[in-house]
Amino acid sequence: MNILICGGLKEANYVVNAFKASHNHLVIINENEKIAKSISELNHIDVINSDPTKRFSFEVADVFNFDLVIALTDSDADNFVICKMAKNIFHIKKAICTVSDPEFVEIFTNLGIDTPISAPYLLTQKIQGESDIESIMSSFSLENDKVVISEITIKPEFACIGVALKDLNLPITGNITCIFREPTIVIPRGDTIIESGDHIFICSSPENQNSLVNFIKRRK
């Protein structure tokens, strides 16, 4: 697919990484010069440092008739403008955006945005079960809920700590696309070691999400 990704901070990087891994053609516009440079260096891809709410940015990017636009700015109003301009002026087939106010989901849908979704951290929940596992996990869906990106915070009691990704034996139903290790973003490789406090981002189908999350959360 031809995909335009606009704005975003740390979540922009793992979205870029996930779609790049699927061999999509990506065009990225980010107004934040520091973030734009970081995404470019980490993913070896050109990033247009410009305001994605402006028509000239889309024209420079040459994104007419793209398949998908994803708006990830921290402003609901800006995300709405990006999506409407993408669909109405540049004839991009589908528009997805994050929203910080859950009440906007229905409003945006009624106004023609294909998939407004809760921002990654809005969907956070505390998981407490019989095994007394506590972890912060948030997720969001893309492509009509066919793809789910889950974030898991690695707790000190998890068995995966100190294990290299190549030795983790993660089920083939998912893929670790990014690790946020404050203050940096780590692009995972086979010899990457999981550390306590890491934020692991896993890309999977919705039906495999729970099993993958439970695999990562196994206790020592």
C-alpha positions in Angstrom: 0.0 0.0 0.0 0.9 3.7 -0.4 0.7 5.1 3.1 1.0 8.7 4.4 1.9 9.0 8.1 1.5 12.5 9.6 2.7 13.7 13.0 3.2 11.8 16.2 5.9 11.4 18.8 7.2 8.0 20.0 4.2 6.2 18.6 5.0 7.5 15.1 8.2 5.5 15.1 6.7 2.1 15.8 3.9 2.7 13.3 6.5 3.5 10.7 8.5 0.5 11.6 5.5 -1.8 11.6 4.3 -0.7 8.1 7.8 -0.6 6.7 8.3 -4.3 7.8 5.3 -5.2 5.6 7.0 -3.6 2.6 4.6 -0.8 2.2 5.5 2.5 0.4 5.6 5.1 3.1 5.6 8.9 3.0 6.1 10.6 6.4 5.4 14.2 7.3 6.3 15.5 10.8 6.4 19.1 11.9 8.8 18.3 14.9 12.3 18.6 13.5 13.8 16.4 16.2 11.2 13.7 15.8 11.5 13.8 12.0 15.2 13.4 12.2 14.9 10.5 14.7 12.4 8.6 12.6 14.5 9.1 9.5 17.7 7.8 11.2 16.1 4.9 13.0 14.2 3.6 10.0 16.5 4.7 7.2 13.7 6.6 5.4 13.2 10.1 4.3 10.9 12.3 6.4 9.4 15.6 5.3 9.8 18.1 8.1 6.7 20.2 7.5 3.2 21.0 8.9 0.9 18.2 7.8 -2.2 20.4 8.2 -1.1 22.5 5.3 -2.0 21.7 1.7 1.5 22.6 0.4 3.0 19.8 2.6 0.8 17.2 0.8 1.7 18.7 -2.5 5.4 18.5 -1.8 4.9 14.9 -0.6 3.0 14.0 -3.8 0.5 11.8 -2.1 -2.5 12.0 -4.6 -4.6 8.8 -4.6 -2.7 7.1 -1.8 -4.3 4.1 -0.2 -4.2 5.3 3.4 -3.4 8.3 5.6 -2.7 8.0 9.4 -2.8 11.1 11.5 -1.0 10.9 14.8 -0.6 14.5 16.0 -1.5 15.3 19.6 -4.3 17.6 18.4 -7.7 16.1 17.6 -8.5 19.2 15.5 -5.3 18.8 13.5 -5.9 15.1 12.9 -9.4 15.9 11.6 -8.1 18.5 9.2 -5.4 16.2 8.0 -7.9 13.4 7.3 -10.5 15.6 5.6 -7.9 17.2 3.4 -6.4 13.8 2.5 -9.8 12.4 1.5 -11.5 15.5 -0.1 -8.6 17.2 -1.8 -6.0 14.5 -2.4 -8.4 11.6 -2.9 -6.6 9.3 -0.4 -8.9 6.3 -0.1 -8.9 5.7 3.7 -8.2 7.9 6.7 -7.3 6.8 10.2 -6.5 9.1 13.1 -5.9 9.0 16.8 -8.2 11.0 19.2 -7.5 12.0 22.7 -11.2 12.6 23.5 -13.2 9.4 23.2 -16.4 11.4 22.6 -14.9 12.5 19.2 -14.8 8.9 17.9 -18.5 9.0 16.9 -18.4 12.6 15.8 -15.4 12.0 13.5 -17.0 8.9 12.1 -20.2 10.8 11.3 -18.1 13.5 9.6 -16.4 11.0 7.2 -13.3 9.8 9.0 -13.0 6.1 8.3 -11.4 5.0 11.5 -10.9 7.4 14.4 -9.2 5.4 17.3 -8.4 6.1 20.9 -4.8 7.2 21.3 -2.5 4.4 22.4 -2.4 5.4 26.1 -6.1 6.1 26.4 -6.9 2.4 26.2 -4.6 1.5 29.1 -5.9 -0.9 31.7 -4.5 -2.5 34.8 -4.5 -6.3 34.5 -5.0 -8.2 37.7 -5.8 -11.9 37.8 -5.4 -15.0 39.9 -1.8 -15.1 39.0 -1.4 -11.6 40.5 0.2 -10.3 37.3 0.1 -6.6 37.0 1.1 -4.9 33.8 0.2 -1.8 31.9 -1.0 -2.8 28.4 -2.5 -0.5 25.8 -3.3 -1.1 22.2 -4.8 0.3 19.1 -6.1 -1.2 15.9 -5.5 -0.4 12.2 -6.9 -1.5 8.9 -10.5 -2.2 10.1 -9.2 -4.0 13.2 -7.1 -6.5 11.1 -3.9 -5.3 12.7 -3.4 -4.7 16.4 -0.3 -3.0 18.0 0.0 -3.8 21.7 2.3 -2.1 24.2 3.5 -4.1 27.2 5.5 -2.6 30.1 8.1 -5.2 31.2 7.9 -5.8 35.0 10.8 -7.0 37.1 9.2 -10.4 37.7 8.8 -11.2 34.0 10.8 -14.2 32.7 11.8 -12.5 29.5 14.1 -10.1 31.2 17.7 -10.6 30.2 16.7 -12.8 27.2 17.8 -11.9 23.7 15.0 -11.6 21.2 16.5 -14.5 19.1 16.2 -16.7 22.2 12.7 -15.6 23.2 10.9 -18.0 20.9 8.1 -15.6 20.4 5.2 -17.3 18.5 5.3 -16.6 14.8 1.8 -15.0 15.1 3.3 -11.7 16.1 6.4 -9.5 15.8 8.1 -7.1 18.2 8.3 -4.0 16.1 9.8 -1.5 18.6 11.1 -1.1 22.1 10.9 2.2 24.0 13.7 2.3 26.5 13.5 5.7 28.1 14.7 8.1 26.7 15.5 6.2 23.5 13.7 4.0 21.0 15.3 0.7 20.2 14.8 -1.0 16.8 14.8 -4.7 17.8 17.4 -7.1 16.4 18.1 -10.7 17.3 20.7 -9.8 19.9 18.6 -7.1 21.6 18.2 -8.0 25.3 14.9 -7.3 27.0 15.3 -5.1 30.1 13.0 -4.3 33.1 11.0 -1.2 32.4 11.1 -1.6 28.6 7.9 -0.8 26.7 7.5 -3.6 24.1 5.4 -3.0 21.0 4.0 -6.1 19.4 2.2 -6.2 16.0 -0.3 -9.0 15.6 -3.8 -10.0 14.5 -6.6 -9.3 17.1 -7.2 -13.1 17.6 -3.5 -13.6 18.5 -3.2 -10.5 20.7 -4.0 -12.1 24.1 -1.8 -15.2 23.6 1.2 -13.0 22.7 0.7 -10.6 25.6 0.4 -13.6 28.0 3.6 -15.1 26.5 5.5 -11.9 27.2 4.1 -11.6 30.7 5.2 -15.0 31.9 6.7 -14.8 35.4 10.0 -16.2 36.5 
